[in-house]
Amino acid sequence: MRPPAPALLGMVALLGCGTASPVDPPTLQLPFTSSPTAPVPINGSAGVKVGSEGYLAIGLLNVGNQPLVVQSVAYQGDPEITLDPGLGAALPATVEFNEVLPVELTCTPAAATTYAGTLTIVSNATSTPTAAVYLACAGTP
């Protein structure tokens, strides 16, 4: 049985776009630093015990004044990290001003090692139509 939905770790703010010109130029804002050398940890610095599940929830927040359309969210990397399969059925998704599209990931480490991957978000945000979030999951004994 899956535990209750995890607390939201952070928000990805994708400033919306549309056919009308927004007051502010569309911009992507990440609430955390994410790079191949500084990935977002699943379950924080504590890691995930081997054989158990760790969760990460990221909210895609639209702070623009035009609807944000998220065309795709894809994960590529170690198979121990998985993207919620239900999200694909909800895409493309329109996110109105100040609304959030939740993205959930699970990590089930098979060994005491670090697993990694990249979450790629494609939307109509003109400043960053493709955003990458680098992920890591530390399996602990």
C-alpha positions in Angstrom: 0.0 0.0 0.0 1.4 3.4 -1.0 1.8 5.9 1.9 -0.1 9.2 1.8 1.1 11.8 -0.8 4.5 13.3 0.2 4.8 16.9 1.3 5.7 19.2 -1.5 9.5 19.7 -1.6 9.4 22.7 -3.8 7.7 24.5 -6.6 8.9 25.0 -10.2 7.5 28.4 -11.3 6.9 28.4 -15.0 5.7 31.9 -16.0 2.8 31.4 -18.4 2.5 32.3 -21.9 -0.3 32.6 -24.4 -1.2 34.4 -27.5 -1.7 37.6 -25.6 1.4 39.4 -24.4 1.8 39.1 -20.7 2.7 42.1 -18.5 6.0 40.4 -17.4 8.1 38.3 -19.8 7.6 34.5 -19.2 10.4 33.1 -17.0 11.2 29.8 -15.4 12.1 29.9 -11.7 13.3 26.9 -9.7 13.0 27.1 -5.9 16.2 25.0 -5.6 19.5 24.6 -7.3 19.6 21.7 -9.7 22.5 20.7 -11.9 24.3 17.5 -12.7 26.8 18.2 -9.9 24.1 19.5 -7.4 21.0 17.4 -8.0 17.7 17.5 -6.0 17.8 14.7 -3.4 14.9 12.3 -3.1 14.1 12.0 0.6 16.6 14.8 1.4 20.0 14.2 2.8 18.8 11.1 4.8 18.5 9.0 1.6 16.3 6.0 1.2 16.7 2.7 3.0 17.4 -0.2 0.6 14.2 -2.0 -0.3 11.9 0.9 0.9 10.4 3.8 -1.1 11.4 7.4 -1.0 9.2 10.2 -2.5 9.7 13.6 -4.0 6.9 15.9 -5.0 7.6 18.9 -7.2 4.9 21.5 -8.0 4.9 23.2 -11.4 3.6 26.6 -10.4 2.3 29.2 -13.0 3.0 32.7 -11.8 2.4 34.2 -15.2 -0.9 36.0 -16.2 -1.5 33.7 -19.2 -2.3 29.9 -19.0 0.7 27.7 -18.9 0.4 24.5 -21.0 2.6 21.6 -19.9 3.0 19.4 -22.9 5.2 16.7 -21.4 7.0 15.7 -18.2 9.5 12.8 -18.8 12.1 11.1 -16.6 15.3 9.5 -17.9 17.9 7.8 -15.8 18.4 4.9 -13.4 15.3 2.7 -13.2 15.2 2.8 -9.4 13.7 6.3 -9.8 10.2 6.4 -11.4 7.8 9.1 -12.4 4.2 8.8 -11.3 2.6 6.9 -14.3 -0.7 8.7 -13.8 0.8 12.1 -14.8 1.1 11.1 -18.5 -2.7 10.6 -18.8 -3.2 14.2 -17.5 -0.9 15.8 -20.1 -1.0 18.1 -21.8 -2.2 20.1 -18.8 -3.3 23.7 -18.6 -2.1 25.5 -15.4 -3.8 28.7 -14.7 -2.3 31.7 -12.8 -1.2 30.7 -9.3 -2.2 27.0 -9.8 0.1 24.0 -9.4 0.6 20.9 -11.4 2.0 18.2 -9.0 4.8 15.9 -10.2 5.6 12.9 -8.0 8.6 10.7 -8.2 9.5 7.5 -6.3 12.8 5.9 -5.6 13.2 2.3 -4.6 16.9 1.6 -4.2 18.2 -1.9 -4.7 21.6 -1.3 -3.2 23.5 1.2 -1.0 24.6 3.5 -3.9 23.5 6.7 -5.5 20.9 6.6 -8.4 20.5 9.6 -10.7 18.3 10.9 -13.5 16.8 14.0 -15.1 13.2 15.2 -15.2 12.5 17.2 -18.4 9.5 19.5 -18.5 8.3 20.9 -21.9 5.8 23.8 -21.8 4.8 26.9 -23.6 6.9 29.2 -21.2 8.7 31.3 -23.8 11.8 32.0 -21.7 12.4 28.3 -21.0 10.2 26.0 -23.0 12.3 23.0 -21.8 13.4 22.8 -18.2 15.6 20.1 -16.6 15.6 19.1 -13.0 18.5 16.8 -12.0 17.6 14.2 -9.4 19.6 11.9 -7.0 18.5 9.1 -4.7 21.0 7.8 -2.1 20.3 4.2 -1.2 21.3 3.6 2.5 21.8 0.3 4.3 
